[in-house]
Amino acid sequence: MTFETPKIMGILNLTPDSFFDGGKYNTADQALSHAQKLVLDGADILDIGPYSSRPGAAEISSWQEMDRAIPIIELIRKEFPHIPLSIDTFRAEVAAAAVQAGVDIINDISGGTLDENMFDTVAKLQVCYILMHMRGTPATMQQFTQYDDLISDIAVHLGHSISTLRDLGVKDIILDPGFGFSKTIDQNYDLLMHVDQFHYFQLPVLGGISRKSMIYKKLGKSPDQVLAGTTALNTLLLERGVQLLRVHDVAEAKQLINLFYS
């Protein structure tokens, strides 16, 4: 996959408690039906999430993660043999099982900080790795929003991780600066306005702001009411050269990219 034209990662949450669509797609039929819609709407990648990372979400075991994810991955892989699949997990054993089931990309919200075996696992599997910036855990991350310099601190953190991954032989890395993770609402907008600085690493940059609290809290709305706000901020991400949009609403993101790049 190349990124001369930005790509779209469609979100497929298998959780009962995700902040926007929890419980909608946690049966095999529901998940496959939504995967079909995402593909038809223009998704380039499907990101499968068996664990909710919203603050206050229930913690589940790695076995529960795999029980949710693996049958769905196998089902989608059979139905769509050519579309890249991503597993949204911070656990190395879940990542390894998902790759064995047919996943191509590991999307780790912790950037390797919550499982010391993750980087070695990625290197062994030789799959693409999405390296995200986060401090703490999903339950504690909003206690860690103190930065000397937001953009510089994130860049230094990512830079160290990139170096470690390269030393281990990991070839394909996508950077995610982590909108909404360990950042206040104001910090998220500061990050948005300066996200182009992460092109310094010469790696694809992912923007994941879809329906997040940085939008709906600022507007005083609920997540289901902020598609327009999501589209507006995705426009700013594209203007700043972000190459991969992670979204709930693929059709609208596809229209946006077509307007920019047709």
ZARO-250532 format. One record per atom (N, C-alpha, C, O): residue number from 1; x, y, z. Coordinates in steps of 0.1 Angstrom, whole numbers. Atoms other than C-alpha are relative to their C-alpha. Layout:
N
num;px;py;pz
NUM;X;Y;Z
...
//
This chain:
262
num;px;py;pz
1;8;-12;0
1;0;0;0
1;9;12;0
1;18;13;7
2;-7;-13;1
2;12;35;-9
2;-10;11;4
2;-22;9;4
3;8;-11;-6
3;0;68;4
3;0;13;-8
3;-1;24;-2
4;1;-13;8
4;2;93;-25
4;-14;6;1
4;-15;18;2
5;13;-4;-4
5;-35;94;-20
5;-4;-5;13
5;-1;-17;16
6;3;5;-13
6;-46;92;16
6;-10;-12;0
6;-19;-13;-9
7;8;12;-2
7;-63;59;27
7;-10;2;12
7;-8;10;20
8;10;0;-10
8;-93;52;49
8;0;-13;7
8;-1;-23;2
9;1;11;-8
9;-93;29;78
9;-14;0;7
9;-17;9;15
10;14;1;-6
10;-129;18;87
10;0;-7;13
10;6;-17;14
11;0;6;-14
11;-136;11;124
11;-11;-10;1
11;-22;-8;-2
12;10;11;-3
12;-153;-22;133
12;2;-4;14
12;10;-12;17
13;-1;3;-14
13;-158;-23;170
13;-8;-12;4
13;-20;-13;0
14;8;12;-5
14;-168;-57;185
14;-3;1;14
14;-7;-9;20
15;2;-1;-15
15;-172;-43;220
15;-15;4;3
15;-22;10;-5
16;13;-4;-5
16;-204;-38;240
16;0;15;5
16;-11;20;8
17;0;-12;-8
17;-192;-5;255
17;9;11;-7
17;14;19;1
18;-7;-11;6
18;-173;16;229
18;-8;13;0
18;-20;13;1
19;7;-12;-3
19;-181;53;232
19;-11;4;-10
19;-20;11;-7
20;10;-4;10
20;-200;56;199
20;-9;-11;-4
20;-21;-10;-4
21;8;10;6
21;-211;23;185
21;0;-13;8
21;-1;-24;2
22;-1;12;-8
22;-207;-1;214
22;-13;-9;0
22;-24;-4;1
23;11;9;0
23;-229;-32;211
23;-7;-2;-13
23;-16;-10;-14
24;7;1;13
24;-239;-27;175
24;4;-11;-8
24;-3;-17;-17
25;-6;10;9
25;-216;-52;159
25;7;-11;7
25;17;-16;2
26;-7;11;-8
26;-207;-78;185
26;-6;-14;-2
26;-4;-23;6
27;3;13;4
27;-224;-107;168
27;6;-2;-14
27;9;7;-21
28;-7;3;13
28;-209;-125;137
28;-8;7;-11
28;-2;13;-20
29;8;-6;11
29;-238;-114;115
29;1;15;-1
29;2;21;-12
30;0;-15;0
30;-238;-78;126
30;14;5;-4
30;15;14;-12
31;-13;-4;3
31;-200;-76;123
31;3;-1;-15
31;9;8;-21
32;-2;2;14
32;-199;-91;88
32;-8;10;-8
32;-3;15;-18
33;9;-9;8
33;-228;-69;76
33;7;14;1
33;7;21;-10
34;-6;-13;-1
34;-210;-38;89
34;13;1;-8
34;17;11;-14
35;-12;1;8
35;-177;-49;74
35;-3;2;-15
35;4;9;-22
36;4;-1;14
36;-195;-53;40
36;-3;15;-3
36;1;20;-14
37;3;-14;3
37;-208;-17;43
37;12;8;0
37;13;17;-9
38;-13;-8;0
38;-174;-3;52
38;7;-2;-13
38;13;8;-19
39;-7;3;12
39;-159;-20;22
39;-7;7;-12
39;0;13;-20
40;7;-6;11
40;-186;-9;-2
40;0;16;0
40;0;22;-10
41;-2;-15;-1
41;-183;27;11
41;13;5;-3
41;15;17;-5
42;-13;-4;5
42;-147;27;2
42;12;-1;10
42;23;4;8
43;-11;2;-9
43;-126;16;32
43;12;-8;-7
43;10;-17;-14
44;-12;7;5
44;-90;6;23
44;5;-10;10
44;12;-19;6
45;-4;9;-11
45;-84;-11;57
45;-12;-1;9
45;-19;9;11
46;10;2;-11
46;-107;-26;83
46;7;-2;13
46;16;-10;14
47;-7;1;-13
47;-96;-20;119
47;-10;-6;10
47;-20;-1;13
48;9;8;-8
48;-111;-46;142
48;3;2;15
48;15;-1;19
49;-3;-4;-14
49;-114;-36;179
49;-8;-9;9
49;-20;-7;11
50;7;8;-10
50;-123;-62;205
50;1;5;14
50;-5;0;23
51;-2;-5;-13
51;-113;-40;235
51;-3;15;0
51;3;22;-8
52;3;-14;0
52;-128;-6;243
52;10;7;8
52;13;4;20
53;-10;-8;-6
53;-102;20;252
53;-5;13;6
53;2;21;11
54;5;-13;-6
54;-126;47;264
54;2;-1;15
54;2;-11;21
55;-1;0;-14
55;-121;58;300
55;-12;-6;7
55;-23;-3;3
56;11;6;-7
56;-142;37;324
56;-5;-13;-6
56;-14;-19;-1
57;4;13;7
57;-146;8;299
57;4;-12;9
57;14;-11;15
58;-4;12;-7
58;-146;-27;314
58;12;-6;-5
58;15;-7;-17
59;-12;7;4
59;-113;-44;314
59;-3;-15;-3
59;-10;-21;5
60;2;14;3
60;-113;-78;297
60;13;-7;-1
60;23;-1;-4
61;-12;8;2
61;-88;-106;295
61;4;-2;-14
61;-4;1;-23
62;-4;2;14
62;-67;-114;265
62;-8;-11;-7
62;-10;-11;-19
63;8;11;5
63;-87;-146;261
63;-14;5;-5
63;-19;1;-15
64;12;-6;4
64;-119;-126;260
64;1;8;-13
64;-7;8;-22
65;-3;-8;12
65;-103;-103;234
65;0;-10;-12
65;-6;-7;-23
66;-2;9;11
66;-94;-133;212
66;-14;-7;-3
66;-17;-10;-15
67;14;6;2
67;-129;-149;217
67;-8;9;-8
67;-16;4;-17
68;8;-10;7
68;-144;-117;204
68;5;1;-15
68;-3;2;-24
69;-6;-4;13
69;-120;-111;175
69;3;-11;-10
69;0;-9;-21
70;-5;10;10
70;-107;-143;160
70;-10;-6;-9
70;-8;-6;-21
71;10;5;9
71;-139;-158;147
71;-5;11;-10
71;-8;7;-22
72;4;-11;9
72;-148;-124;132
72;10;2;-11
72;7;4;-23
73;-11;-2;9
73;-114;-120;116
73;0;-11;-11
73;1;-8;-23
74;1;12;10
74;-117;-155;100
74;-11;2;-10
74;-10;-1;-21
75;12;-1;9
75;-152;-147;87
75;3;11;-10
75;-1;9;-22
76;-2;-11;9
76;-142;-113;72
76;11;-4;-10
76;10;0;-22
77;-11;4;9
77;-109;-127;58
77;-6;-9;-11
77;-1;-8;-23
78;5;9;10
78;-129;-154;40
78;-9;8;-10
78;-9;5;-22
79;9;-8;8
79;-155;-129;27
79;8;10;-9
79;4;12;-20
80;-8;-11;7
80;-129;-102;17
80;15;-4;1
80;22;1;9
81;-14;6;-1
81;-96;-121;10
81;11;11;-2
81;22;8;1
82;-11;-9;4
82;-78;-90;-3
82;1;13;8
82;11;20;7
83;-1;-13;-7
83;-86;-61;20
83;9;-2;12
83;7;-11;20
84;-8;1;-13
84;-60;-54;47
84;-8;1;12
84;-18;9;13
85;7;0;-13
85;-72;-61;82
85;10;4;11
85;22;1;10
86;-8;-4;-11
86;-59;-45;113
86;-7;-4;13
86;-19;-5;14
87;5;3;-14
87;-63;-56;150
87;4;11;9
87;16;14;11
88;-2;-11;-10
88;-67;-29;176
88;2;-6;13
88;-8;-9;20
89;-3;7;-13
89;-49;-44;206
89;13;5;5
89;22;9;-3
90;-13;-3;-6
90;-21;-36;230
90;7;-13;6
90;17;-12;13
91;-5;13;-6
91;-15;-73;239
91;6;-8;-11
91;1;-11;-21
92;-8;7;10
92;12;-92;221
92;-7;-14;-4
92;-7;-17;-16
93;6;13;4
93;-6;-126;223
93;-12;1;-8
93;-15;-7;-16
94;12;-2;9
94;-38;-112;209
94;4;4;-14
94;-1;-1;-24
95;-6;-4;13
95;-18;-96;181
95;4;-12;-8
95;1;-13;-20
96;-5;12;7
96;-1;-129;173
96;-11;-9;-5
96;-11;-14;-16
97;11;8;4
97;-33;-148;173
97;-8;6;-12
97;-13;-1;-21
98;7;-7;10
98;-50;-122;151
98;7;-1;-14
98;1;-3;-24
99;-7;1;12
99;-22;-123;126
99;-1;-14;-6
99;-2;-16;-18
100;2;14;5
100;-24;-161;124
100;-14;-2;-6
100;-15;-10;-15
101;13;1;6
101;-61;-157;117
101;-2;8;-13
101;-13;6;-19
102;1;-6;13
102;-55;-134;88
102;2;15;0
102;0;22;-10
103;-2;-14;-1
103;-47;-99;101
103;13;4;-6
103;23;-3;-5
104;-12;-5;6
104;-21;-78;83
104;7;11;8
104;19;14;6
105;-5;-12;-7
105;-16;-48;107
105;-3;-1;15
105;-14;-5;18
106;2;-1;-15
106;-12;-44;145
106;-1;15;3
106;8;22;1
107;3;-14;-4
107;-27;-12;158
107;0;1;15
107;-10;-3;21
108;-3;1;-15
108;-13;-7;193
108;-2;14;6
108;7;23;4
109;2;-14;-6
109;-28;23;212
109;11;3;10
109;13;15;13
110;-9;-3;-10
110;-1;19;238
110;14;2;-5
110;24;6;2
111;-14;-2;6
111;29;21;214
111;10;-9;7
111;22;-5;8
112;-9;9;-6
112;44;-9;231
112;2;1;15
112;10;-6;21
113;-2;-3;-14
113;42;5;266
113;-7;-10;10
113;-4;-10;22
114;8;8;-9
114;16;-19;280
114;3;-15;-1
114;-2;-23;7
115;-4;14;1
115;31;-52;269
115;15;0;-5
115;17;3;-17
116;-14;0;3
116;69;-56;269
116;4;-9;-11
116;14;-9;-17
117;-3;9;11
117;66;-84;243
117;-5;5;-13
117;-2;-2;-23
118;7;-5;12
118;48;-63;217
118;10;2;-11
118;9;-3;-22
119;-9;-3;11
119;78;-50;198
119;7;-12;-6
119;9;-14;-18
120;-6;12;4
120;95;-84;197
120;-10;-8;-9
120;-6;-15;-19
121;10;7;7
121;63;-99;185
121;-2;5;-14
121;-3;-2;-24
122;1;-6;13
122;59;-74;157
122;12;-3;-9
122;10;-6;-21
123;-13;3;8
123;95;-80;146
123;-1;-14;-5
123;3;-17;-16
124;0;14;4
124;90;-118;146
124;-11;-2;-11
124;-8;-10;-20
125;11;2;10
125;57;-115;126
125;2;7;-13
125;-3;3;-23
126;-2;-8;12
126;70;-89;102
126;-12;5;-7
126;-14;4;-19
127;12;-7;6
127;37;-71;98
127;1;15;3
127;10;19;11
128;0;-14;-3
128;29;-35;97
128;-5;3;14
128;-13;-4;19
129;3;-4;-14
129;27;-17;131
129;-4;14;0
129;4;23;-4
130;4;-14;-3
130;8;14;140
130;4;3;14
130;-1;-2;24
131;-7;-4;-12
131;28;31;167
131;-7;12;5
131;-6;23;-1
132;7;-12;-5
132;6;54;188
132;6;5;13
132;12;-2;20
133;-5;-6;-12
133;15;78;215
133;-12;0;11
133;-23;5;8
134;9;0;-12
134;-2;73;249
134;8;-1;12
134;19;-7;12
135;-6;1;-13
135;8;77;285
135;-10;-8;9
135;-22;-6;8
136;9;7;-10
136;-6;54;313
136;-7;-11;-7
136;-3;-17;-17
137;9;10;6
137;-34;31;305
137;-13;7;-4
137;-15;18;-1
138;13;-6;3
138;-69;37;291
138;-7;5;12
138;-15;15;11
139;7;-4;-12
139;-82;40;326
139;7;12;7
139;0;20;13
140;-7;-10;-7
140;-55;64;338
140;6;11;-9
140;12;21;-4
141;-8;-8;9
141;-43;82;307
141;-3;15;2
141;6;23;-1
142;3;-14;-2
142;-61;115;315
142;7;6;12
142;5;18;15
143;-8;-5;-11
143;-39;118;346
143;14;4;-5
143;21;10;3
144;-14;-2;5
144;-8;122;324
144;-1;10;-12
144;4;6;-23
145;2;-10;10
145;-15;154;304
145;10;11;2
145;8;22;-4
146;-10;-10;-2
146;15;174;316
146;12;-2;-9
146;18;-12;-9
147;-11;1;10
147;40;182;289
147;8;13;1
147;3;24;4
148;-9;-12;1
148;70;205;287
148;-3;7;-13
148;-5;20;-14
149;4;-5;13
149;63;210;250
149;-7;-12;-7
149;-1;-22;-10
150;9;11;4
150;34;189;236
150;6;-7;-12
150;8;-19;-12
151;-4;6;13
151;46;183;200
151;14;-6;2
151;16;-17;-3
152;-14;5;-1
152;83;179;209
152;0;-12;9
152;7;-22;6
153;0;12;-9
153;75;155;238
153;-5;-12;-7
153;0;-23;-5
154;6;12;7
154;53;133;216
154;10;-5;-10
154;12;-17;-12
155;-9;3;11
155;79;134;188
155;12;-8;6
155;17;-18;0
156;-12;7;-7
156;108;124;212
156;-4;-14;4
156;3;-24;2
157;5;13;-4
157;87;95;226
157;-1;-9;-12
157;3;-21;-12
158;1;9;12
158;78;82;191
158;13;-3;-6
158;16;-14;-11
159;-14;2;6
159;114;87;179
159;7;-11;7
159;14;-20;0
160;-7;11;-7
160;128;64;206
160;-6;-13;-3
160;1;-23;-5
161;6;12;4
161;102;38;198
161;3;-5;-14
161;5;-16;-17
162;-4;3;14
162;109;40;161
162;14;-6;-1
162;16;-16;-8
163;-14;5;0
163;146;35;168
163;0;-14;5
163;7;-23;-1
164;0;14;-5
164;139;4;189
164;-6;-10;-10
164;-1;-21;-12
165;6;9;10
165;116;-11;163
165;9;-2;-12
165;10;-13;-17
166;-9;1;11
166;141;-4;135
166;12;-10;4
166;16;-18;-4
167;-11;9;-5
167;169;-21;156
167;-5;-15;0
167;3;-24;-2
168;5;14;-1
168;146;-52;159
168;-3;-5;-14
168;-7;-17;-16
169;2;4;13
169;141;-52;121
169;-14;2;-5
169;-18;-4;-15
170;14;-3;4
170;105;-39;119
170;1;10;-12
170;7;21;-11
171;-1;-8;12
171;101;-24;84
171;-11;10;-3
171;-8;21;-7
172;12;-8;3
172;66;-10;81
172;-6;6;13
172;-12;-2;21
173;5;-7;-12
173;56;16;107
173;-9;11;-5
173;-6;19;-14
174;8;-11;2
174;27;40;107
174;-1;8;13
174;-2;1;24
175;1;-8;-13
175;26;69;133
175;-13;5;3
175;-20;10;-6
176;13;-6;-5
176;-4;79;153
176;3;8;12
176;7;3;23
177;-3;-9;-12
177;1;109;176
177;-10;-1;11
177;-7;4;22
178;8;4;-11
178;-28;97;197
178;-10;11;4
178;-10;15;16
179;11;-9;-4
179;-57;122;196
179;-9;-6;10
179;-14;-17;8
180;9;4;-10
180;-77;119;227
180;6;-9;11
180;0;-12;21
181;-7;9;-10
181;-51;98;246
181;10;8;8
181;20;13;2
182;-10;-8;-8
182;-33;115;275
182;1;14;-4
182;12;20;-3
183;0;-14;5
183;-43;149;261
183;-13;6;4
183;-24;0;3
184;12;-8;-2
184;-67;176;271
184;-6;4;-13
184;-1;2;-23
185;7;-5;12
185;-92;190;247
185;8;10;-7
185;11;10;-19
186;-8;-11;6
186;-70;221;241
186;13;-6;-6
186;17;-2;-16
187;-12;6;5
187;-39;199;237
187;-3;-8;-13
187;5;-8;-22
188;4;7;13
188;-58;178;210
188;0;10;-11
188;4;7;-23
189;1;-10;11
189;-64;210;190
189;14;6;-3
189;17;9;-15
190;-14;-4;3
190;-28;221;194
190;7;-11;-8
190;14;-8;-18
191;-5;11;8
191;-18;187;181
191;-5;0;-14
191;2;-2;-23
192;6;-1;14
192;-42;190;152
192;7;10;-8
192;9;8;-20
193;-6;-11;8
193;-27;223;141
193;14;-2;-3
193;19;4;-12
194;-14;2;2
194;8;210;143
194;4;-15;-4
194;15;-19;-4
195;-2;14;3
195;4;173;132
195;9;-2;-12
195;15;-12;-13
196;-10;2;11
196;24;180;100
196;14;-1;4
196;22;-5;-4
197;-14;1;-5
197;55;182;121
197;5;-15;1
197;17;-17;1
198;-3;14;-1
198;54;144;124
198;5;-6;-13
198;9;-17;-13
199;-6;4;13
199;63;141;87
199;15;0;0
199;21;-6;-8
200;-15;1;-1
200;99;146;99
200;5;-14;0
200;16;-17;-5
201;-5;14;-1
201;101;108;105
201;-2;-7;-14
201;3;-18;-15
202;1;6;13
202;92;102;68
202;-8;-14;1
202;-4;-23;-6
203;9;12;-1
203;65;76;78
203;-14;5;-2
203;-17;16;1
204;14;-4;1
204;28;76;71
204;-5;4;14
204;-2;-2;24
205;6;-5;-12
205;8;95;97
205;-15;-3;0
205;-22;0;-10
206;14;3;-1
206;-26;84;109
206;-7;10;9
206;-1;15;19
207;8;-9;-8
207;-53;108;121
207;-12;-7;5
207;-20;-11;-4
208;12;7;-5
208;-79;93;144
208;-8;9;9
208;-6;10;21
209;8;-10;-8
209;-104;120;155
209;-15;-3;0
209;-23;5;5
210;14;2;4
210;-137;104;144
210;-9;0;13
210;-8;-9;21
211;10;-1;-11
211;-165;115;168
211;5;0;14
211;-2;-4;23
212;-7;1;-13
212;-141;118;197
212;-5;12;9
212;-11;21;4
213;4;-10;-9
213;-147;139;228
213;6;14;-2
213;0;24;2
214;-5;-14;4
214;-125;167;215
214;-9;7;-9
214;-9;19;-10
215;11;-6;9
215;-154;173;191
215;-13;2;8
215;-18;13;9
216;13;-1;-6
216;-185;164;210
216;-1;8;13
216;-11;14;16
217;0;-8;-12
217;-175;179;243
217;1;15;-3
217;-5;23;4
218;-2;-14;4
218;-164;211;227
218;-13;6;-5
218;-16;18;-3
219;12;-5;5
219;-197;214;209
219;-12;-2;9
219;-23;3;6
220;11;3;-9
220;-218;202;238
220;-11;-9;-6
220;-23;-8;-4
221;8;9;7
221;-232;174;217
221;3;-14;5
221;12;-16;13
222;-4;14;-2
222;-232;136;218
222;7;-6;-12
222;7;1;-22
223;-8;5;11
223;-210;114;197
223;-8;-2;-13
223;-2;0;-24
224;8;2;12
224;-238;106;173
224;-5;12;-7
224;-11;12;-18
225;5;-13;5
225;-244;143;166
225;12;8;-7
225;10;19;-11
226;-12;-8;4
226;-209;153;154
226;7;-5;-13
226;19;-4;-14
227;-6;4;13
227;-204;138;119
227;6;13;-7
227;17;12;-13
228;-5;-12;7
228;-201;174;105
228;13;5;6
228;22;9;-1
229;-12;-4;-6
229;-175;183;131
229;12;-10;-3
229;23;-5;-5
230;-10;10;4
230;-156;151;124
230;6;3;-14
230;18;3;-17
231;-4;-3;13
231;-156;159;87
231;9;13;-1
231;19;13;-9
232;-8;-12;0
232;-143;194;94
232;14;-2;4
232;23;3;-2
233;-13;2;-5
233;-114;182;114
233;8;-9;-9
233;20;-8;-10
234;-7;8;10
234;-106;155;89
234;5;8;-11
234;16;5;-17
235;-5;-9;10
235;-103;182;64
235;13;7;4
235;22;8;-4
236;-12;-6;-5
236;-77;199;85
236;11;-10;0
236;23;-6;-2
237;-11;11;0
237;-58;166;89
237;5;-2;-14
237;17;-3;-16
238;-5;2;14
238;-57;162;51
238;8;12;-5
238;18;10;-12
239;-8;-12;3
239;-45;198;47
239;14;-1;5
239;23;5;0
240;-13;1;-7
240;-17;189;70
240;8;-13;-4
240;18;-16;2
241;-7;11;6
241;-7;159;49
241;-2;-14;7
241;6;-23;4
242;2;13;-6
242;-21;131;71
242;-4;-10;-11
242;-13;-7;-20
243;2;10;11
243;-21;99;49
243;-10;-11;3
243;-13;-18;-6
244;9;10;-3
244;-45;77;68
244;-10;5;10
244;-7;10;21
245;11;-4;-9
245;-79;86;83
245;-7;-12;6
245;-12;-21;-1
246;8;11;-7
246;-94;62;109
246;-13;6;4
246;-14;15;12
247;13;-6;-1
247;-131;68;108
247;-11;-11;2
247;-10;-22;-1
248;12;8;-1
248;-165;54;117
248;-8;1;-13
248;-15;-8;-17
249;8;-3;11
249;-181;70;87
249;8;1;-13
249;13;11;-17
250;-9;1;11
250;-163;58;56
250;-5;8;-12
250;3;14;-19
251;5;-7;12
251;-186;72;29
251;3;15;0
251;7;20;-11
252;-2;-14;-1
252;-182;107;41
252;15;3;-1
252;19;13;-8
253;-14;-2;2
253;-144;104;44
253;5;-2;-14
253;14;5;-19
254;-4;3;14
254;-142;89;9
254;-4;12;-8
254;4;16;-17
255;4;-11;8
255;-161;119;-5
255;11;11;3
255;15;18;-7
256;-10;-10;-3
256;-136;142;13
256;13;-2;-7
256;18;8;-13
257;-12;3;7
257;-106;125;-1
257;-2;2;-15
257;8;7;-22
258;2;-2;14
258;-121;125;-36
258;0;14;-4
258;4;18;-14
259;0;-14;3
259;-127;162;-34
259;14;6;0
259;18;15;-8
260;-13;-5;-1
260;-91;168;-23
260;9;-5;-12
260;18;2;-16
261;-10;6;8
261;-74;144;-47
261;-5;-5;-14
261;3;-11;-21
262;5;4;13
262;-96;139;-78
262;5;10;-10
262;2;8;-22
//
